[in-house]
């Protein structure tokens, strides 16, 4: 045990994935929709938008929690936890890892931006309208941001670390990156990681739209417009993606399917502003540089960057600066850059996880998912942003960027095995 704990720099691979997203309730359907450039954005149905400026969202469609949870657990869990449990079960089943790793060496690191905000809204309404006696005794465990990680650990007997990453829009990527470090430095042999969010609620949408962060477009094809001159804000998305990270030698020895290697991670803070990124992308560029150094980036690499690409006026320009600083101007122009948020909307704490899935499939299949509805590219976002249609490219390195409120920046690097 002591030798395991002291081990350094073990290789880490992905041996299973699961997904519940606006584009499909399975990893394969999500990836097929990304490749085909399908738009997961539509009018919000989860609440009445009559008095709200933002009318569109990227909702999960046709999800039945009963496929993964019994009636009692369904009633005792927030929507974000239900998504997380479902994605984790898919990933665990595909990987075949359960039962092959000691429970004490099996961990969970699962991100969320805010946790059970839907539960908070409902119970607060009860409190205001009917008084404190009507608030559910399950209010707190349903609401808190660690409950997805806790439920996953209970279901799969993970007795190692079981924690959330809560870094706004960087939560999913930070969870995956910290899971990488747990295995790399010998604290775990396998980790269930990823991110989940279910924040398409009236209070969350109202808060974002009143700070002018959300698109108020009413046409789904003119709403989430990363890198486009017409962009006016992001579109709220929801869902969950789970990845099984595993030490490479043990995964190979048991004959596990391997999607790819998580070979780099950068995590920084702009230390600048509570919502706006640093104008010269100092934190974002550093996170990318750190991930690329760990991944042993070479100018010979053909790179794909799955951009944070929210479609907000400032973010897309600053991220373009970050990519140029990290790769260098010449190599940045050779890279493929796309924002899958044009299809999924912004899944907040789950965004980094669904974008990791996109990177792993892009490496595996040699197909770059597009930035849909990109018709008037901003001159300040002057990279190869793969407009409209997917393209074939035998990339050797995929980078996934996530930038969150509070100045949080995370970058993940992936390679083929």
C-alpha positions as CSV (number, residue, x, y, z in Angstrom):
1,X,0.0,0.0,0.0
2,X,2.8,2.4,0.9
3,X,4.5,1.8,-2.4
4,X,1.3,2.4,-4.3
5,X,0.8,5.7,-2.5
6,X,4.3,6.9,-3.2
7,X,4.1,6.0,-6.9
8,X,4.6,9.0,-9.2
9,X,3.4,9.8,-12.7
10,X,1.5,6.7,-13.5
11,X,-0.3,6.9,-16.9
12,X,-4.0,7.4,-16.9
13,X,-6.6,6.3,-19.5
14,X,-10.3,6.4,-20.0
15,X,-12.0,3.0,-20.1
16,X,-15.7,3.9,-20.0
17,X,-18.0,6.8,-20.7
18,X,-21.7,7.6,-20.0
19,X,-23.8,10.6,-21.1
20,X,-27.2,12.2,-20.6
21,X,-27.2,15.4,-22.7
22,X,-29.4,17.7,-24.8
23,X,-28.2,15.6,-27.8
24,X,-28.9,12.1,-26.4
25,X,-29.2,10.0,-23.3
26,X,-26.2,7.8,-24.1
27,X,-22.5,8.4,-25.1
28,X,-23.0,7.1,-28.7
29,X,-26.1,9.1,-29.5
30,X,-24.5,12.3,-28.1
31,X,-21.4,11.8,-30.2
32,X,-23.4,11.0,-33.4
33,X,-25.4,14.2,-32.9
34,X,-22.2,16.2,-32.4
35,X,-20.7,14.8,-35.6
36,X,-23.9,15.5,-37.5
37,X,-24.1,19.1,-36.2
38,X,-27.5,18.6,-34.6
39,X,-28.8,21.5,-32.5
40,X,-30.0,20.6,-29.0
41,X,-31.5,24.0,-28.3
42,X,-35.2,24.6,-28.3
43,X,-37.9,26.5,-26.3
44,X,-37.7,25.9,-22.6
45,X,-40.3,23.5,-21.3
46,X,-39.2,23.1,-17.7
47,X,-40.9,26.4,-16.5
48,X,-43.1,29.1,-17.9
49,X,-40.9,31.7,-19.7
50,X,-43.7,34.2,-20.1
51,X,-42.0,36.9,-18.0
52,X,-38.4,35.9,-18.8
53,X,-36.3,37.5,-21.6
54,X,-34.5,34.2,-22.3
55,X,-36.9,31.7,-23.9
56,X,-34.5,29.0,-25.2
57,X,-32.5,26.2,-23.5
58,X,-30.7,23.0,-24.2
59,X,-32.8,20.6,-22.2
60,X,-32.3,16.8,-21.7
61,X,-35.1,15.1,-23.6
62,X,-36.9,11.9,-22.8
63,X,-34.9,11.0,-19.7
64,X,-36.5,8.5,-17.4
65,X,-34.8,8.4,-14.0
66,X,-36.6,5.1,-13.3
67,X,-34.2,3.4,-15.7
68,X,-31.4,4.0,-13.1
69,X,-33.1,4.7,-9.7
70,X,-35.9,3.1,-7.8
71,X,-39.0,5.2,-6.9
72,X,-37.7,6.1,-3.4
73,X,-34.3,7.2,-4.7
74,X,-35.9,9.2,-7.5
75,X,-38.1,11.1,-5.0
76,X,-35.0,11.7,-2.8
77,X,-32.7,13.1,-5.5
78,X,-32.4,16.4,-7.4
79,X,-32.5,16.3,-11.2
80,X,-28.7,17.0,-11.4
81,X,-28.0,13.9,-9.2
82,X,-30.3,11.7,-11.3
83,X,-28.3,12.8,-14.4
84,X,-25.0,12.0,-12.7
85,X,-26.1,8.6,-11.4
86,X,-27.3,7.6,-14.9
87,X,-24.1,8.7,-16.7
88,X,-22.0,7.0,-14.1
89,X,-23.8,3.8,-14.3
90,X,-23.4,3.8,-18.1
91,X,-19.7,4.4,-17.8
92,X,-19.1,1.8,-15.0
93,X,-21.0,-0.9,-17.0
94,X,-19.1,-0.1,-20.2
95,X,-15.7,-0.1,-18.5
96,X,-16.2,-3.4,-16.6
97,X,-14.1,-1.8,-13.8
98,X,-16.5,-2.6,-10.9
99,X,-15.2,-5.6,-9.0
100,X,-11.7,-5.4,-10.4
101,X,-10.5,-2.7,-8.1
102,X,-10.3,-2.6,-4.3
103,X,-13.1,-0.3,-2.9
104,X,-10.5,1.6,-1.0
105,X,-8.7,2.4,-4.2
106,X,-11.9,3.4,-6.1
107,X,-12.7,7.1,-5.9
108,X,-15.3,9.6,-7.2
109,X,-14.6,13.2,-8.3
110,X,-17.7,14.7,-9.8
111,X,-18.2,18.4,-10.7
112,X,-21.2,20.6,-10.6
113,X,-21.5,24.4,-10.7
114,X,-24.4,24.8,-8.3
115,X,-25.9,21.4,-7.4
116,X,-29.6,21.1,-6.6
117,X,-30.9,24.6,-7.5
118,X,-34.2,23.1,-8.7
119,X,-34.7,21.6,-5.2
120,X,-33.8,24.9,-3.6
121,X,-36.4,26.8,-5.7
122,X,-39.2,24.4,-4.9
123,X,-38.5,24.2,-1.2
124,X,-37.9,28.0,-0.9
125,X,-41.3,28.5,-2.5
126,X,-42.9,26.2,0.1
127,X,-41.1,28.1,2.9
128,X,-42.4,31.5,1.7
129,X,-46.0,30.3,0.8
130,X,-46.7,27.7,3.5
131,X,-44.2,28.2,6.3
132,X,-41.1,26.3,7.6
133,X,-43.0,23.2,8.6
134,X,-43.7,22.4,5.0
135,X,-40.0,22.3,4.0
136,X,-38.9,18.8,3.1
137,X,-36.6,17.0,5.6
138,X,-34.6,16.0,2.5
139,X,-34.1,19.6,1.4
140,X,-30.5,19.8,2.3
141,X,-29.2,16.4,1.1
142,X,-31.1,16.9,-2.2
143,X,-29.6,20.4,-2.7
144,X,-26.0,20.1,-1.7
145,X,-23.3,20.0,-4.4
146,X,-21.5,16.9,-3.1
147,X,-24.6,14.6,-3.3
148,X,-24.0,13.4,-6.9
149,X,-20.5,12.3,-5.9
150,X,-21.9,10.7,-2.7
151,X,-24.7,8.8,-4.5
152,X,-22.3,7.5,-7.1
153,X,-19.9,6.3,-4.4
154,X,-22.7,4.5,-2.5
155,X,-24.0,2.8,-5.6
156,X,-20.6,1.5,-6.8
157,X,-18.9,1.0,-3.4
158,X,-16.2,3.6,-3.9
159,X,-14.5,4.0,-0.5
160,X,-11.7,6.2,-1.6
161,X,-12.1,10.0,-2.0
162,X,-15.6,11.0,-3.0
163,X,-15.8,14.8,-3.7
164,X,-17.2,17.4,-5.9
165,X,-15.3,20.0,-7.9
166,X,-17.3,23.3,-7.7
167,X,-15.6,25.8,-9.9
168,X,-18.5,27.2,-11.9
169,X,-18.1,26.4,-15.6
170,X,-14.7,24.8,-15.1
171,X,-16.2,22.2,-12.6
172,X,-16.3,19.2,-15.0
173,X,-12.8,19.8,-16.3
174,X,-11.4,20.3,-12.8
175,X,-13.0,17.1,-11.6
176,X,-11.4,15.1,-14.4
177,X,-8.0,16.8,-13.9
178,X,-8.0,16.2,-10.2
179,X,-9.0,12.6,-10.8
180,X,-6.0,12.3,-13.1
181,X,-3.8,13.5,-10.3
182,X,-5.3,11.0,-7.8
183,X,-4.3,8.1,-10.0
184,X,-1.1,9.6,-11.4
185,X,0.3,10.0,-7.9
186,X,-0.9,6.7,-6.5
187,X,-3.9,7.7,-4.3
188,X,-6.4,5.7,-6.4
189,X,-6.4,3.0,-9.1
190,X,-9.7,4.1,-10.7
191,X,-12.0,7.1,-10.5
192,X,-15.5,7.8,-11.6
193,X,-15.4,11.4,-12.7
194,X,-17.2,14.0,-14.8
195,X,-19.8,16.6,-14.2
196,X,-23.6,17.2,-13.9
197,X,-25.9,20.2,-13.9
198,X,-29.7,20.8,-13.9
199,X,-29.9,24.6,-13.7
200,X,-32.5,25.4,-16.3
201,X,-34.7,27.0,-13.6
202,X,-36.4,30.3,-13.4
203,X,-34.1,31.8,-10.8
204,X,-30.9,30.7,-12.6
205,X,-32.1,31.9,-16.0
206,X,-33.3,35.2,-14.5
207,X,-30.0,35.7,-12.8
208,X,-27.9,35.1,-15.9
209,X,-30.1,37.1,-18.2
210,X,-30.2,40.1,-15.9
211,X,-26.4,40.1,-15.9
212,X,-26.6,40.1,-19.7
213,X,-24.9,36.7,-20.1
214,X,-27.6,34.8,-21.9
215,X,-28.8,35.0,-25.4
216,X,-32.3,36.3,-25.8
217,X,-32.7,35.1,-29.3
218,X,-35.9,33.2,-30.1
219,X,-34.6,31.2,-33.1
220,X,-32.6,28.1,-31.9
221,X,-30.3,28.5,-34.9
222,X,-29.5,32.0,-34.0
223,X,-29.0,31.6,-30.2
224,X,-25.7,29.9,-29.4
225,X,-23.2,31.5,-31.8
226,X,-19.6,31.0,-30.6
227,X,-17.0,33.1,-32.6
228,X,-19.8,34.7,-34.7
229,X,-20.2,38.5,-34.9
230,X,-23.9,38.1,-34.1
231,X,-23.3,36.4,-30.7
232,X,-25.1,37.8,-27.8
233,X,-24.6,35.4,-24.9
234,X,-24.8,31.7,-24.1
235,X,-27.7,29.3,-23.9
236,X,-28.3,27.3,-20.7
237,X,-27.8,23.6,-21.1
238,X,-28.1,20.6,-18.7
239,X,-27.1,17.0,-18.3
240,X,-24.2,14.9,-17.2
241,X,-21.2,13.0,-18.6
242,X,-19.2,10.5,-16.6
243,X,-15.7,9.0,-17.4
244,X,-13.9,6.1,-15.9
245,X,-10.3,7.0,-15.4
246,X,-8.0,4.1,-14.7
247,X,-4.3,3.4,-14.3
248,X,-3.0,2.3,-17.7
249,X,-1.1,-0.9,-16.8
250,X,-4.0,-2.4,-14.8
251,X,-6.5,-1.4,-17.6
252,X,-4.3,-3.0,-20.2
253,X,-3.8,-6.1,-18.1
254,X,-7.5,-6.7,-17.7
255,X,-8.2,-6.1,-21.4
256,X,-10.3,-3.0,-20.9
257,X,-11.5,-0.9,-23.9
258,X,-9.4,2.3,-23.9
259,X,-10.7,5.5,-25.4
260,X,-7.5,7.5,-24.9
261,X,-5.1,8.8,-22.4
262,X,-5.5,11.8,-20.2
263,X,-2.0,13.1,-20.5
264,X,-2.1,16.7,-19.3
265,X,-3.9,19.1,-17.0
266,X,-3.6,22.8,-16.2
267,X,-5.5,24.6,-13.5
268,X,-5.1,28.3,-12.9
269,X,-7.0,31.4,-11.7
270,X,-7.0,34.8,-13.4
271,X,-7.2,36.5,-9.9
272,X,-8.8,39.4,-11.7
273,X,-12.6,39.6,-11.6
274,X,-15.6,37.6,-10.4
275,X,-17.1,37.1,-13.8
276,X,-15.0,38.6,-16.6
277,X,-11.9,36.8,-17.9
278,X,-8.5,38.6,-17.8
279,X,-8.4,40.8,-21.0
280,X,-5.1,39.3,-22.0
281,X,-6.0,35.7,-21.1
282,X,-3.2,35.3,-18.6
283,X,-4.8,32.5,-16.7
284,X,-6.4,30.7,-19.7
285,X,-3.1,30.7,-21.6
286,X,-1.2,29.4,-18.6
287,X,-3.6,26.6,-18.0
288,X,-3.2,25.5,-21.7
289,X,0.6,25.8,-21.5
290,X,0.6,23.7,-18.4
291,X,-1.5,20.9,-19.9
292,X,0.5,21.0,-23.1
293,X,3.8,20.7,-21.2
294,X,2.5,17.6,-19.3
295,X,1.3,16.2,-22.6
296,X,4.8,16.7,-24.1
297,X,3.4,19.0,-26.9
298,X,5.5,19.3,-30.0
299,X,5.1,21.6,-33.0
300,X,4.7,18.4,-35.0
301,X,1.4,17.7,-33.2
302,X,-1.8,18.3,-35.1
303,X,-4.0,19.8,-32.5
304,X,-7.7,20.1,-31.9
305,X,-8.9,22.6,-29.3
306,X,-12.5,22.1,-28.0
307,X,-12.9,25.7,-27.0
308,X,-14.9,27.0,-24.0
309,X,-16.6,29.0,-26.7
310,X,-19.6,30.2,-24.9
311,X,-20.8,32.8,-27.5
312,X,-20.5,35.7,-25.1
313,X,-18.8,38.8,-26.7
314,X,-15.8,38.9,-24.4
315,X,-15.1,35.2,-23.8
316,X,-14.6,34.2,-27.4
317,X,-12.1,37.0,-28.1
318,X,-10.1,36.3,-24.9
319,X,-10.0,32.6,-25.6
320,X,-8.7,33.2,-29.1
321,X,-5.9,35.2,-27.4
322,X,-5.2,32.3,-25.0
323,X,-5.0,29.8,-27.8
324,X,-2.5,32.0,-29.7
325,X,-0.4,32.6,-26.7
326,X,-0.3,28.9,-25.7
327,X,0.3,27.4,-29.2
328,X,2.1,30.4,-30.8
329,X,0.5,32.4,-33.6
330,X,1.6,30.1,-36.5
331,X,0.6,26.8,-34.8
332,X,-2.7,28.3,-33.5
333,X,-3.7,28.9,-37.1
334,X,-2.9,25.3,-38.0
335,X,-5.0,23.9,-35.2
336,X,-8.6,22.9,-35.4
337,X,-10.8,24.9,-33.0
338,X,-14.5,24.3,-32.4
339,X,-17.2,25.0,-29.8
340,X,-19.6,22.1,-29.2
341,X,-21.6,24.5,-27.1
342,X,-23.2,25.7,-30.4
343,X,-25.1,22.3,-30.1
344,X,-25.3,21.4,-26.4
345,X,-25.7,24.9,-25.0
346,X,-23.6,25.7,-22.0
347,X,-24.0,22.7,-19.6
348,X,-22.1,24.7,-16.9
349,X,-20.6,22.2,-14.4
350,X,-21.1,19.4,-16.9
351,X,-19.6,21.3,-19.9
352,X,-16.0,20.2,-19.3
353,X,-17.1,16.6,-19.1
354,X,-19.2,16.5,-22.4
355,X,-16.3,18.4,-24.1
356,X,-13.8,15.7,-22.8
357,X,-16.1,13.1,-24.4
358,X,-16.0,15.1,-27.7
359,X,-12.2,15.2,-27.6
360,X,-11.8,11.5,-26.9
361,X,-14.1,10.6,-29.8
362,X,-12.4,13.1,-32.1
363,X,-9.1,11.4,-31.4
364,X,-10.5,7.9,-31.8
365,X,-12.4,8.6,-35.1
366,X,-10.3,11.4,-36.6
367,X,-13.4,13.6,-36.9
368,X,-13.6,17.2,-35.6
369,X,-17.1,18.2,-34.5
370,X,-18.2,21.5,-35.9
371,X,-19.2,24.9,-34.6
372,X,-22.7,25.1,-36.1
373,X,-24.5,28.3,-37.2
374,X,-21.1,30.0,-37.6
375,X,-21.8,32.2,-40.6
376,X,-20.3,35.6,-39.8
377,X,-17.0,34.8,-38.1
378,X,-15.6,37.7,-35.9
379,X,-12.3,39.0,-37.2
380,X,-11.1,38.9,-33.6
381,X,-11.7,35.2,-33.5
382,X,-9.6,34.4,-36.5
383,X,-8.8,30.7,-36.1
384,X,-10.0,27.6,-37.9
385,X,-13.3,27.3,-36.0
386,X,-14.7,24.4,-38.2
387,X,-17.9,26.2,-39.2
388,X,-21.1,24.3,-40.1
389,X,-19.9,20.7,-40.8
390,X,-17.6,18.2,-39.1
391,X,-14.3,17.6,-40.8
392,X,-11.9,14.7,-40.9
393,X,-8.4,15.2,-39.4
394,X,-5.9,12.7,-38.0
395,X,-5.2,14.8,-34.9
396,X,-2.6,13.7,-32.4
397,X,-3.4,15.9,-29.4
398,X,-6.8,17.2,-28.2
399,X,-7.2,20.1,-25.7
400,X,-10.3,21.0,-23.9
401,X,-10.7,24.4,-22.4
402,X,-13.0,25.4,-19.5
403,X,-13.2,28.9,-18.1
404,X,-15.4,29.7,-15.1
405,X,-16.8,32.6,-13.1
406,X,-14.3,33.5,-10.3
407,X,-11.5,33.4,-12.8
408,X,-11.2,29.6,-12.8
409,X,-9.4,28.1,-15.8
410,X,-8.9,24.4,-16.6
411,X,-7.4,22.7,-19.6
412,X,-7.3,18.9,-20.2
413,X,-5.0,17.2,-22.8
414,X,-5.8,13.9,-24.4
415,X,-3.9,11.5,-26.7
416,X,-4.5,8.2,-28.4
417,X,-3.0,5.1,-26.8
